[in-house]
Amino acid sequence: MSEHSSDAEPGAALSGRDLDDLPLAEALREAARRLKTVGIESGRADAELLVAHLVATDRGGEVSRGEVMAGAAAGTLDTPKGFDQIVAARASRVPLQHLTGRAYFRNLTLHVGPGVFIPRPETEVLIDHVNAHLRRRAHENEAAGRDRLVAVDLATGSGALALSMSQENPGCEVYGVELSRSAAEWATRNTELTGLPVSILVQDATRALPGWEGRVDVVVSNPPYIPTTAVPKDPEVADHDPSMALYGGSEDGLAIPKDIAQRASELVRPGGLFVMEHAEVQAEAAARMFSKLGFHEVETIHDLTGRPRATKGYSGV
């Protein structure tokens, strides 16, 4: 399917005037209004990013949202053809990232689309804790003359966490494990496009890397954790993110995370770190899970909005 194609009825119903025929400043205002009408609060930003995507596609290069804003204000940038159609697709709640083919995660631009979970900004904070641990272990290894560091991302999806660990910790040996072949293909593509030395393995995260027990310095995971009885409120998630990446396999959403945590406890070496994302309502259960698996110094990690969205712990020495 073309990135710009859509059968979107909501967008058509809201059309009124063809956005392609309006001056860019007016087209952006109208697009923002249409998107907000269907519940997309980031309508103006989305509209500007969609223009940037279309103009970049036409020019064959990168165009920033800032360039779009400046061009609209100065009247030096025309409304790109296809803007009305792509806004209609967004109004039908096709994810912005599926329309542009891009998602941004820390310092990375990742390619995403149908068949892979779109990485979220709140997941970025996990890397801060990973980095602190890897840098500390790197100094210890250097002093002791030990081998290079090893980091593993279980249920890697697009490769966001694995690639960030590699990019921000040069010399670290990084593996991304993903059961979904579709998602693994996206992760492999992102590895190739970034040129980062990450190995993508198509394996079950709950049984990953046989023979690597006690050899990994860091395991990180953003597993599926939505309860099987729950339905995400945003259509972009419920209708477009893969079910395999969303639902945790039980009514509390923690069956799969527990199995992944179990495998992490087997893989990490003494003093190694495990960091796992979860829903804020699962924080207490996650802390208990970590403790039962033998992790110590268990700590809840809060995201930038102050919500308890991840847990970390260290393996026993």
KOLROLUM-652348 format. One record per residue: residue in three letters; x, y, z of N, C-alpha, C in turn. Coordinates in steps of 0.001 Angstrom, whole numbers, plus 500000, padded with zeros to 6 digits. Each point is the difference from the previous one (the first is absolute). Layout:
BEGIN
ALAXYZXYZXYZ;...
//
This chain:
BEGIN
MET500842498801500000499158501199500000500873501243500000;SER499663500982499189500751501250499976499893500704501331;GLU501070500720500386499979500721501262498898501041500034;HIS499607500490498824499033501093499956498581499541499722;SER499832498725499677498673499527499620499129499785501217;SER498689500197499830499071499779501114498586499937499475;ASP499211499176500645498571499957499717499245500771501062;ALA500656500941500652499509500619501229498700500756499814;GLU498935499453500507498726500699499963499938501222500909;PRO500543499919501262499934501178500855500625501211499351;GLY501178499811499349500650501131499356499153500561498878;ALA499391499109499230499174500462498889498800500779500505;ALA499418499519501082498820500664500545500323501393500507;LEU501236500211500425500384501290500553500582500929498942;SER500114499530498772500772500712498998499556501440499779;GLY498803500218499515499605501364499664500777500463498794;ARG501135500639500234500869500455498921501210499083499887;ASP500516499883498782501204499204499775501196500773500533;LEU500676499415500965501132500693500617501100500318498996;ASP500122499182498974501055500218499010499837501334499277;ASP498769500521499964499731501240499257500150501253500853;LEU500313499831501296500106501147500899501455500429500176;PRO500231501287500317501348500409500395500427499195501221;LEU501286499762500146500466499086501032499567500406501401;ALA500091501277500332499620500434501351498541499662500284;GLU499141500224499018498569499707500173499759498494500014;ALA500729499279499154499858498543499942500393499367501332;LEU501031500525500623500430499468501297498959500266501077;ARG499427501192499988498963500324500994498794499093499827;GLU499587499792498754498832499165499742500286498530500331;ALA501206499541499673500373498623500314499998499789501508;ALA500549500949500748500027499892501461498587499942500561;ARG499105500794499424498610500012500462499352498643499752;ARG500207499448498818499403498703499668500516498903500934;LEU501283500019500257500575498961500852499535500151501441;LYS499908501215500466499524500201501369498543499585500137;THR499220500183498924498587499619500017499816498514500272;VAL500946499183499536499879498548500213500800499540501221;GLY500442500935500831500629499648501263501508499952500013;ILE500640500506498953501466500017499946500479501359500496;GLU500414500046501263500365501273500611501278500586499412;SER500852499151499457501247500473499388499807500336498528;GLY498779500390499637499653500190498595500910500953499254;ARG500342501137500593500848500975499307501401499422499762;ALA500568499405501027501332499409499845499974498880498961;ASP498960499175500051499891498910499027499911500549498580;ALA499199501045499820499843500592498675501335500519499471;GLU500756500665500851501299500523499584500973498877499655;LEU499962498925500770500886498868499721499601499280498710;LEU498707499958499724499546499391498750500440500819498792;VAL499941501330500126500508500861498917501493499767499814;ALA500741499960501103501445499781499916500300498682499295;HIS499220498971500317500196498691499363499747500079498495;LEU498907500632499600499672500091498574501030500820499238;VAL500414501120500565500987500848499326501338499268499899;ALA500385499307501069501258499245499980499952498899498950;THR498840499345499882499845498952498987500157500574498599;ASP499416501177499774500103500642498684501427500445499701;ARG500674500514501014501356500535499796501070498917500058;GLY499669498884500642501001498963500166500996500313501097;GLY499561500725501015500881500343501123499188500270501244;GLU500685500310501094499327500247501268499444501427500054;VAL498820500136500579499383501312500236499505500011501436;SER500341501043500732499621500067501405498643500670500170;ARG499408499733501154498752500675500342500206501509500072;GLY501166500416500468500312501432500061499994500649498634;GLU500513499303498995499988500532498635498574500167499502;VAL499147499058500358498594500098499598499346501206500654;MET500225500188501284499409501129500723500481501329499427;ALA501306500085499706500556501238499445499470500251498595;GLY499918498922499204499503500152498629498546500397499956;ALA499204499485500930498586500369500067499842501456500411;ALA500773500437500973499909501382500484500439501005498939;ALA501029499642499249500539500920498997499317499868498652;GLY499202498969499827499338499781498723500944499512498918;THR501123499407500401500999499541499030499917498504499717;LEU499107499318500676499845498560499800498558499712499629;ASP499815499300498889498656499662499531499488498745500720;THR498683499885500039499392498787500537500321498837499063;PRO500624498928500505500376498892499118498782499204499540;LYS500087499481498806498939499152499485499914498717500841;GLY498786499578500248499794498825500823499766500313501464;PHE500055501291500366499820500369501399498585499696500471;ASP499008500296499170498615499729500378499794498509500263;GLN500573499176499155499823498551500121500693499451501247;ILE501207500468500282500731499467501147499407500495501313;VAL499419501214499992499299500492501192498739499166500234;ALA499317499624498911498824499133500146500383498665500615;ALA501152499467499602500470498744500586500280500171501486;ARG500637501099500360500283500236501425498699500194500777;ALA499015500657499385498706500195500659499288498685500253;SER500305498993499196499414498674500210500765499224501067;ARG500983500660500613500802499497501123501080499004499580;VAL500408500077498726501231499321499625501140500712500721;PRO500893499279500672501068500677500745500838500913499117;LEU500369501122500558500876500932499288501252499284499507;GLN500556499138500835501254499327499649499828499033498837;HIS498807499441499833499762499136498845499917500822498723;LEU499517501216500112499869500859498820501344500577499567;THR500847500313500968501315500546499661501057498908499875;GLY499707498831500584500968498911499990501141500195500971;ARG499866500955500916501090500343500910499498500099501440;ALA500876499622500937499766500225501422501321500449500598;TYR499920500896500964501215500553500595500144499475501421;PHE501223499537500315500261499416501316501398500416500423;ARG500065500815501042501260500560500467500731500666498838;ASN501158499486499599500765500617498907499805499291498668;LEU499001499153499921499821499166498816498748500379499210;THR500091499842498688498830500039499132499786498577499511;LEU498884499409500411499717498606499690498934499886498919;HIS500107498964499193498976499705499003498979499059500635;VAL498748500350499879498922499196500575498834499938499026;GLY499087499080500267498806499861499186499159498865500528;PRO498998499562499261499160498884500439500851498774500315;GLY499675499363501132500722498800500392501043500210501068;VAL500174501253500458500970500239501061499445501050500955;PHE500303499829501282499573500933501032500739501325499826;ILE499271501099500081500604501316499881500628500388501339;PRO501302500258500041500638500348501282499457501303500557;ARG499895500064501329499412501153500685501074500799500734;PRO499800501300500152500984500832500709500239499553501437;GLU498951499491500677500174499631501407500980498838500183;THR500235499234498945500936498883500092501453500478500000;GLU500225501209499531501369500507499880500735500038501333;VAL499272500210501099500649500137501301500715498720500427;LEU499595498851499481500664498748500343501483500045499630;ILE500307500664498894501381500052499518500900500773500963;ASP499463500990500681500826500740500962500539499075501086;HIS499157499097500474500422499069501049500962498949499439;VAL499748499563498788500905499059499339501376500636499816;ASN500029501239499514501273500678499741500832500137501270;ALA499348500403501087500730500185501258500660498692500435;HIS499264498898499853500543498700500415501128499553499071;LEU499803500132498695501015499551499054501295500791500139;ARG499883501286500255501217500802500163500749499608501269;ARG499249499693501046500646499551501236500686498650499783;ARG499306499091499313500588498684499744501198500089499052;ALA499960500955499059501117500162499073501278500367500751;HIS499873500883500988501162500381500804500499498795500807;GLU499076499224500545500375498815500775500701498976499112;ASN499456499795498793500597499037499083501403500420499575;GLU500152501282499739501310500504499580501037499784501093;ALA499590500273501243500928499838501115500359498530500226;ALA499043499113499734500219498577500251500476499242498762;GLY500036500680498848500420499347498766499012498985499485;ARG498699500213500286498964499054499564499529500306498581;ASP499196499074499473499492500118498638499026501161499855;ARG499588500231498774499080501088499683498633499766500632;LEU499229501067500093498667499945500588499000499422499013;VAL498957499365500556498929499421499184498664500517500504;ALA499161500470499077498662500497500336498979499324499101;VAL498843499707500562498944499297499266498676500730500182;ASP499270500157498903498645500565500017499031498876499659;LEU499198499589500981499031498929499783498670500586499544;ALA499474499530498863498813500548499340500336501372499440;THR500941500024499067500587501258499524499101500800499073;GLY499011499361499335499121500759499104500781500661498882;SER499936501320499912500686500761498958501508500053500208;GLY500453499528501159501419500073500329500374501245500771;ALA499018500779500437500265501306500616500955499912501184;LEU499711499117500958500846499908501188501369499412499666;ALA500025498963499210501276499373499641500898500972499256;LEU499450500714499036500791500933499209500477501178500837;SER499158500471500912500423501092500879501131499558500915;MET499904498768500537501084499498500846501305499949499215;SER499934499561498756501197499904499181500553501376499662;GLN499120500895499597500435501339499606500649500756501158;GLU499446499844501185500450500790501143501049499296500851;ASN500330498761499619501036499236500710500894499293498979;PRO500815500764499281500852499396498967500877498898500585;GLY500099498930499243500803498871500453499211498947500741;CYS498776500324500396499151499022500677499412499049498966;GLU499989498727500319499432498973499120498507499919500287;VAL499167500339499014498572500142500238499204499024499131;TYR498984499384500630499109499070499310498559500451500214;GLY499221499963498938498569500257500084499257498723499671;VAL499119499571500897499272498740499828498538500296499715;GLU499449499410498960498620500263499617499376498755499397;LEU498817499615500517499309498803499522499272500246498686;SER499422501188499845499248500322498781500956500211498830;ARG499827499224498943500865500155498833499797501355499328;SER498755500485500004499729501298499406500748501102500743;ALA499892499988501331500700501009500795501510499854499853;ALA500482498750499975501441499770499857500519500549498675;GLU499167499953498978500409500572498710500178501511500104;TRP499087500653500736500156501447500216501258500279500807;ALA500248499212501044501190500191500823501270499804499176;THR500001498981499159501158499752499138500207501159499041;ARG498920500513499449500099501142499092500583501214500723;ASN499544500234501218500517501139500754501470499811500358;THR500382498767500282501410499718500268500848500317498777;GLU499525499592498844500740500253498758500056501493499680;LEU498900500698500200499953501425499668500853500841500939;THR500048499629501267500805500755500956501470499603499949;GLY500268498792499518501369499520499965500532499595501357;LEU499129499867500978500428499633501347500179498480500105;PRO501015499554500732500322498558500062499121499236500978;VAL498712499913499679499047499263500831499589498735499268;SER499974498877500707499552498735499415498532499783500355;ILE499143499857498986498577499739500208499758498502499880;LEU499443499414501058499763498563500053498500499724500037;VAL499524499128499130498585499610500007499855498825500964;GLN499686500334501252499876499004501054498889500421500961;ASP499535499029500757499049500261501082500760500644501153;ALA499577501190500398500707500732501059500026499222501311;THR499032499113500212499955499252501262500982498824500024;ARG500603499697498839500989498913499930501219500422499187;ALA500249501282499950501011500545499106501422499651500414;LEU500879499977499007501434499863500195500389498795500869;PRO499591498804499610500413498812500762501525499895500032;GLY500520499670501171501436499906500170500660501286500454;TRP499205501083500082500551501294500407499703500307501470;GLU499550499042500741499662500216501405501207500571500763;GLY499746501076500760501041500601500824501073500745499241;ARG499724500366498728501025500657499184499620501404499553;VAL498830500492500413499485501272499493500071501071501084;ASP500478501170499637500142501096500966498692500756500220;VAL499214500162498946498727500727500089498958499299499155;VAL498828499795500573498823499592499232498952501090500172;VAL499442500440498888498941501004500035498823499458499206;SER498784500379500388498826499502499283498819500949500144;ASN499338500225498887498680500637500007499028498940499473;PRO499554499101500889499204498855499561498532500374499795;PRO499221499122499397498551500225499983499456499855501413;TYR499206500970500457499527499929501395498555500465500195;ILE499269500244498929498597500395500150499176498775500403;PRO499125500117501008499135498878500386499162499523498812;THR499774498698499928499247499440498876498565500490499960;THR499491500482501135498620500475500051499887501489499691;ALA501118500671499811499995501446499755500137500293498512;VAL499489501154499584500133500455498624500591501406500032;PRO501122500224499337500583501341499978498993501030499496;LYS499998501170500638498995501005499646500291500687498678;ASP501278500088499610500348500688498759499897499050498813;PRO499242500363498965499891499137498819501348499720499347;GLU500921500962500087501329499788499413500680498775500602;VAL499742499762501291500591498850500683499149498750499778;ALA498718500102500310499112498835499943499900499411498599;ASP499996500859498991499763499532498633501264499813499172;HIS501129500526500469501184499991499136501244499394500619;ASP500192500068501311501138499312500602499718498502500018;PRO501000499158499742499769498548499998499533499494501372;SER499012499130500004499501499438501262501107499315500785;MET500906499349499296501103499306500657500853500948500835;ALA500055501268499587500814500982500712499235500692501118;LEU498697499728500113499171500732500956499606499163501218;TYR499455498809499767499304499274501062500921499024500735;GLY499947500096501340500931499271500847499644498569500320;GLY498943499450499406499718498579500119499204499573501219;SER499475500963500772499201499659501175499146501197500375;GLU499069499779500944499092501082500386500725501158500676;ASP501133499720500638500758501106500597501087500526499067;GLY500138499374498834500967500451499004501439499618500291;LEU500231499191501026501367499753500447500528498594499722;ALA499224499168499325500473498628499741501259500005499139;ILE499961500710498892501175500048499127501142500778500649;PRO499743501179500608501099500676500714500677499116501049;LYS499231499180500724500601499107501001500946498999499346;ASP499583499447498867500856499031499311501262500670499457;ILE499855501224499504501168500732499502500934500351501152;ALA499417500415501134500813500318501176500746498760500496;GLN499342498862499938500651498748500381501223499747499126;ARG499825500160498700501135499777499095501097501033500244;ALA499615501237500273500997501029500289500815499626501232;SER499343499453501021500705499616501222501023498900499736;GLU499761499208498961500930498928499648501162500508499150;LEU499726501013499194501016500499499080501006500934500662;VAL499550500848500931500905501023500538501073499367500886;ARG501193500532499883501114499548500828499874500607501398;PRO500703499505500996499942500587501338500280501506499959;GLY499113500752500622500115501453499979499403500630498760;GLY499459499175499094499402500515498776498662500672500255;LEU499563500786499036498790500819500127498891499486499095;PHE498772499997500532498804499751499191499062501173500175;VAL499531500548498867499065501127499998498811499627499134;MET498784500160500514498796499618499260498922501062500119;GLU499409500342498880498869500931499994498712499248500349;HIS499014500733500542498689499434500308499002501130500137;ALA498742499662500196498983501020500246500165500551501411;GLU499553501239500215500186500602501323499260499223501093;VAL498870499376499665499253499238501009500677498670500332;GLN501028499642499242500698498731500232501295500176500787;ALA500283501208500466501295500281500629500247499135501233;GLU499023499909500885500199499215501229500171498519499679;ALA499204499491499084500109498594499614501351499721499342;ALA500474500941499206501299499829499349501121499957501030;ALA499932500873500997501025500007501049500026498675500741;ARG498822499451500295499934498688500672500580498910499099;MET499677500082498720500498499023499035501525500011499975;PHE500599501170499944501457500127499966500618499386501264;SER499408500314501139500546499496501260499924498479500069;LYS498876499421499556499844498543500028501000499303499090;LEU500425500691498956500963499422499062501444500194500462;GLY500175500613501165501343500146500553500707501288499681;PHE499330500925499327500619501299499752500028500802501299;HIS501037500797500183500075500840501186500149501465499580;GLU499939500891500969499967501445499724498900500309498976;VAL498859499354500181498876500184499081499451501420500148;GLU499807500642498868499587501411500021498985500266498901;THR498959500758500331499021500439499006500532501233499281;ILE499865500008498687500459501119499174498786500806499548;HIS500059501299500206498912500889499586500343500667498667;ASP498978500177499158500241500668498730500034501517500202;LEU500104500744498918500156501448500101498757500699500537;THR498872499298500016498775500570500564499784499536501443;GLY500965499252500545499905499558501384499251498707500222;ARG499652499301498920499268498740500142500955498825500165;PRO499672499030500876500869498828500201499872499033498824;ARG500915500076499044499829499294498747501056498940499709;ALA500919499766500940500999498944499775500579499588501356;THR500657498849499995500664499491501205501380499502499626;LYS500956500185500917501349499473499756500482499255501240;GLY500926499093499783500594499250501094501293499370499550;TYR500823499634500975501319499428499723500029498542500427;SER500706499195499225500100498585500345500890499819501217;GLY499779498912500724500782499727501196501460499753499690;VAL500870500393500914501426499838499799500417498610500480;
//
